Structure formats: structure tokens, C-alpha cells
Amino acid sequence: MKKMFAIIAFSLFMLIGTSNVSAASTENFIIKVELKNNLGPSNTYKFTPKGQSVLKEDANIVFTKDRTYTLSIVNSKIRIMDGNQVIKDGLSTVSIIPETYTKENFVLLNNTKNTINRPHMGTIEFQLKMESNLLQLQPVNHIGFEDYLKGVVPGEMYASWGVSGGMEALKTQAVAARSYVFALMNGDANKVINDTTFYQVYAGFIWDPISPSWDSYYKYSTQAVDETKGEIMTYTKSNGTKGFVEGLYSSSNGGQTELPQQYWSNSLPYIKSSKVDTFDTVKWPTALIFKKQQLASLDYTTPEKWWSTTNEQNLDIKLVNANSQKAFTSLKNRMLSDLKKVDPTISSIKIESINSVGTQKYDNTGKVKQFNLNVNYLEEKEDINGDSIYTMELGTQSKTLAGEDRFETSVEIAKEGWKTKPQTVVIGRGDIPVDALAGTVLASKNDAPMLLTRTNALPETVTNYLKTSVTAGAKVYILGGTGAISTEVENQIKALGFQVKRLEGISRTETSIAIAEEIGKSNKVFFATGNSESSDALSISAYAARNGNPIIIQNGAKVITSTFNYLNKYGVGQVDLIGGTYAVPQEVATELTSKGYKVDRVAGTGRVETSIAINKKYPMGTDTLVIGNAYNFVDALSGAVLSAKNNASILLLNSSLEVAHKDYLKTITRPKTVYYLGGNYVVSKELKYELAPYVGGVLQSQKYTLSLTGSQLRSVLGSSVLRSTDFDTYISTGQFELNGTGYGHGIGMSQHGAYARSKAGHKYDAILEFYYDGIKIEQAMNNTK
């Protein structure tokens, strides 16, 4: 029993006759009990009368002894079936009444969810109730007061204690339970209670040898009820009138009784002070353990990779016991509930670490008054489209686009950028990037992803993407001659049903011109080196692609005729050279200038510096930033098209940041999204963390303190997990521990304390007088009108 109820003003405790009751005294009181503990709501029920019973709703229907009947819901009404025959339909309630109220006339109930038949005496009334938006059958047992108690005492206290000196404890339990329900129902005799710990555990008709659930120990609990028949506890109110004691009790108080106003809020005049209970020595069987570090080393820049598959340490059964798992889960859920009240978009959290566990205690009892849990946590949220986002440093979302190799990386980039099936695809060589670099502008113009391939075989991941994610019959551009991408690869693509167009020339420059011809007219072009080791062209490719400016590959110090032919054909007036004079010699600039072209150059002292210089000179949008590796840049090839699609600059960096790089990062506008191109080997976790103060993109660790009263903590964790509020906290290596004494709220009678007192020779009235102040034990019948 766990909940305290206000005592209702004294009035007549009514007798409710639901069958032919001939007994006297408190046996005439009828208790209505919803059977929820072992039975509960169900859409079907079976019942088997063990004596003669009738249907209250139709007295012409008599139920045959030992015959099983079925109840079901049809058209929102109750149907009674005898085998395959409908014997009554369209009922709002079904009440099975024994012709004579005796223990022989019990009924077996089965909700068809299991094979156990539950025996119950008295009337069984089936009601229709909505449970979880479903119409269900709920049985209510109308049972005599004393017979109800015979089912409560063994449900609340071990009947076997009667063998080992505990008979007085069982009597104590009988009087406390009788007092509790008498006080509860005084003035409200029609009140319906249930058979759970919310009121008192009622086990039904188990207490007599004719019951199929009989145990020989139950004779002691039945004896205790019989020997205290009708007895309740009363007290004198401050105005001199009589009051009824709500016989609150718990399994164990841990050696110190609790005050109701400290555990709940209301005081009780018959529990005036906290007392040391030397007879109650119950200790917790195991401690609750909370690991300090809850998450192992993870990449906080890629939460989408591990969020749904990685749990905290306290959810690992190899590290903590089951109750510690449950306690952690309950506290985490309570935190999430509290956080969602402030920000409803939060969908889940991870506890990163538990920083401290603290308590404040009552001076008079030593029990916990306040519990404080301080943690670091991480957040997952849901955006307006229902997609997962994470609370990141500086508010920037980050995403790492990577596969097992550069070919799979190109597929991952394509999946990110093209949520619907593209109608065009561009495929470049994956080992030497020059042709693909020139092709980024073509891909952007056609809103096409850039995929990479081996020279002689189409990678399986690319093949699968083409099959499943590209419009059937789409156009596929192949960049370079058969020495770059073989005829075998071309045939593989054709075999998939795609239209293939190869753009090639006799050199890298000629191939870039063929690509430029396919792009068409532009007032500006970029010249970049044909050196496959140079990343210069990659940094400009996003800007060039976004603006439709072809990239011409320039080899050596002289511009070839084919290049000039293209420039003249399309009336190009501006040529910007990418990289220093080692990449694109000064002679090229001189020759272009002499022929009337406006020439500009952008360069830095190294690859990273050139990338920074390009981003400064050719700014793009600031909402998105794409980051790759200047020294391992092939993975970033496909990302150039994604960058152009998002109007985002590509910034190529080394494995660590130098001072000049940090100075540049301080000047940029903080992006909303950061894409990292390539796996940890290409763009390391360490680099991402180093970038976090400038561009964000790392999970933000936040602090939260959960504060609960002792009783709130038991409610959140569950009374079987946190056995009492009488506990201490301990710090050991890598973890916090909660360990204590007692089991239950500790208010009123302690069942274990009563048992120990009984074994020591105390009588039940003396035991009750210890736990309840200023009481009298008298007959309930003397207190009804």
C-alpha cells in the first residue's frame, strides 16, 4: 500500500446487498474491488462458476456449475457465450451473483492473456471501460469485508511468518488493513478501490483449502483475520470527537519511522513523531550504481553515425545490476520530460557524464529530503521536416560524408545532395582527379551528382546507386578517354539502361576543352594546372560550378591553339589563373594579356593558403561550409558539386590548424551547416574538434541538475527500485553508489518490525500502539449508524 488518503468525516458505513448474505457484524460490509493486479482490462474474459450463479441483468439466466462461459465485446456491448451459443447480447454490464454467498460458490476468472484461473468469491461485475483508447472489460469483485481482508493479509504480508512466531504480526496486519479500508470508505461506502498497491494488494479467494490457489500457510493469515474480527483503530480528535485511523504501513522503515508530512505533505494526529525502531533491521540487498562517465570516446562531429546504436554505461547489464539500469532510465526519462517542457523539439538525450549525486536529509529521521543529480548531457532534436538534428557548438550542424573508399564517398555525397532521382550523372576517374575537376562545372549545370569510378571496373557501390537512385534511362557523362575510363566501364553503364556520352580529348587540356564546349558560353574561365597532385583547382571548382565558369586545364608555359580557339569561339574576356607561377607559369599570363584577355591570379604560399586566398577572393554563401583535405583531396571531388548546389565555399585544410588558418577562420561568418568530405583518415576527428570554436559542428555538452524530493524520487524510480528514502551516497572508483535500509515509505506500521516484535513476544495491540500514537482498538460495528 503506497498512497495516503484524507479521512472523510464520520457517517454511516452502508451495507450493499448483492446476494443473500446471512452473516453478521462487519461481514455485512461489501467492498467493491477492481481486479487489476493479475487480471485487469481485456477485450475477452472467461469465467467458470464453481457453484450455482445467476445473471443479475437477466434473472432467467442461470450459470451452470463448472461450465466455462466467454464474454466479449460486440458493437460496444457485452456478449455472453456458452461455447458457440450466444446466451445474452447487448449488455452494458454483466454481474455474476452466487445464489448463496458462501466460499463454495466462488468463480474462476481468466482474461485469456494467460492460462491462470483466478478464484474470487462474491459477485463479479464486468464493466465496459476505455483503456488506452480501447473499449475493454474490467471485472469488479463485490466481496464481504472480512473475506476481503482474508485476501489482503496474505497479499501484503508473508503468511508463512505464522509458522515462525509471527502470528501477532499477522494480526497487526489484519487490524491495520481493516482500519485502512474502513477509514477510506467511511462516508463513501460505494467507493470502488482496486487490488493493487495503490490501495492494498488483494489476492482474491486463496485463503481456504477448497480454493485452487490454496497454500497451507494461508491458514495463519485467515486465523489472524478471524481472531481480530471487526477490529479497527480509532483516535480522539482535537475537538474531542472520534476519528478513524488510516492504518498506513510499509514493508520496512529501515530502523526509523517516517513522518507523513515529510514524505507527503499532510500530517496525521496519530503519527506525531519519528521513532527509532530497533526491531526493524532490513537493509537493501544491493546498491544502486551510477557510472560517472556514461559515454565512451565518440566522434561528437558525427552523432548521426552512433546516436541510435550507442547507449550509456548504465544501460550495460555487464557493468551494473538491473535495478541500476532501471533507475538510470527513469531519471533520464524524467530529465527528458523536464527539458521538453522548455523545448518541445527535443526528441532524445544522452547522458554524457554524471558529475555529482547529492542529498539533503531530515535532521529528525536521517531520511532523504532532497536528491540532486548533476549531469552533462547531449540533445537530439526534430526539425520542422521531422528530420533529426543535434544541438551543436555554435549552433552549427555538421555532417561527415564518407564511405569505405573514395568511390563510396562519392555515392554518400550524391545521396546527401540529391534526395530525388537525378536525370543526369557525371562520372570521373577516381585515381587521377584532373578530368573530374573540370567536370564539376558541367555536373552543376545539369544538377547532376559527380560519381567516381575505377579505370577498368565500375565499383559495386556506384553500380548500386545508379540502379536504385538515378532516373531510369538518365544521361551519364563519362569524363576522359578510354585510358582514363575504359570501354568496359562504359558498357557496364549502358547495360544498366543509361544514355552515355563521353567527353574526351587527346590530352587533359583537350578533355577540359571538350567539357567546356558542353557547358557552353561563359564570359570568364579559370585556368588550373594539370598536375594531379595539386588541389588548387578543387578550391575554385565550387565557385566556378555555381557561376558556370569552365575550368581549363593548363599544362606548361604555352597556351595551346585549342584553348585559344575555345576562348575566341565563346568570346571569353576574363581568364583567372589559379595557383602560383609554379602551377600556372607567368608566361601564360603574359601570352593571354598580349592577346587582349583580362588576366587575374589568385595564389598562396601553400595548398591551404591558396584555398584560403581563393575563398577570400571568390566569396560564396555563408550558410554552409564544406571542408576537405588539401593533401588528400580526391574524396572532395564530388563535394564540389554539392558545394555549388548549396552555394558554399570549399575550404581545404591540413591535418592541423596553423596560426594563419585560425586567423582566417576568425573572420568568416559562422555557418549553419558544415560538411566534412571523407572519413577520419581524410578529415580527422581531432581536426574537427580544433575547428569547433570557429565553425562549430561538434555536439554541445550541456549541464543539468535534476532535483527531486525523496518521495518524488521513489515515485520516479519505482518503489521496487528505490526501496526507501533512507539511504546514503558513496563515491567509489568511477561510480556513485546509493545504499540504505528499509523498504517502503516507512510511515505507520513496519511489517518487518512487527514480525520481529511478534517473535520477541509482543502482542498485536502493543505493536500497533508503538507505531500509531494515542489509538484505541475497538469494533467497527460500534462506529456505524
Buried (B, 14 or more C-beta within 10 A) or exposed (E): BBEBBEBBEBEEBBEBEBBEBEEEEBBBBBBBBBBBBBBBBBBBBBBBBBBBBBBBBEEEBEBEEEEBBBBBBEEEBBBBBBEEEEBBEEBEEBBBBBBEBBBEBBBBBBBEEEEEBBBBBBBBBBBBEEEEEEEBBBBBBBBBBBBBBBBBBBBBBBBBBBEEBBBBBBBBBBBBBBBBBBBBBBBEBEBBBBBBBBBBBBBBBBBBEEBEBBBEBBBBBBBBBEEBBBBBBBBBEEEEEEBBBBBBBBBBBBBBBBBBEBBBEEEBBBBEEBBEBEBBBBBBEEBBBBBBBBBEEBBBBBBBBBBEEEBBBBBEEEBBBEBBBBBBBBBBEBBBEEBEEEEEEBBBBBBBBBBEBEBEBBEEBBBBBBBEBBBBBBBBBBEEEEEBBBBBBBEBBBBBBBBEBBBBBBBBBBEBBBEEEBBBBBBBBBEBBBBBBBBBBBBBBBBBBBBBBBBEEBBEBBBEBBEEBBEEEBBBBBBBBBEBBBEEBBEBBEEBEBEBEBBBBEBBBBBBBBBBBBBEEBEBBBBBBBBBEBBBBBBBBBBBBBBBBBBBBBBEEEBBEBBBEBBEEBEBEBBBBBBBBEBBBEEBBEBBEEEEBEBEBBBBEBBBBBBBBBBBEBEBBBEBBBBBBBBBBBBBBBBBBBBBBBBBBBBBBBBEBEEBBEEBBEEBEBBBBBBBBBBBEBBBBEBBBBBBEBBBBBBBBBEBEBBBBBBBBBBBBEBEBBBBBBBBBEEEEEBBBBBBBBBBBBBBBBBBBBBBBBBEEBEBBEBBBBBBBEBEBBEBBEBBE
